Amino acid sequence: MAVAAFVVAFLNDVWGEVWPELVVIFGGLIMFLFPDEWSSFDGYQSWRSNQWRFQPPSWVRFCGAMAVIICTIMVLKGK
């Protein structure tokens, strides 16, 4: 799906109009494929400074998939 959005943007030469959606698609792919690396930037401190809390990988993957699906539909429909 994500590849289709990039191909449509390339063939229709609308890179300038849909670049925010393409950036979110790329970020969503990183979220989906590498959830542990993504959540390592999103941690927060717990009660003590040596305790850190991170989002569950399944939740990060779900959010990445939703970002890819929604933005791909936006690109394919032409906003």
Protein Blocks (a to p, Z undefined) as FASTA:
>chain_A
ZZmmmmmmmmnopmlmmmmmmmmmmmmmmmmmmmmlmmmmmgccdfblkbccdddfklmm
mmmmmmmmmmmmmmmnoZZ
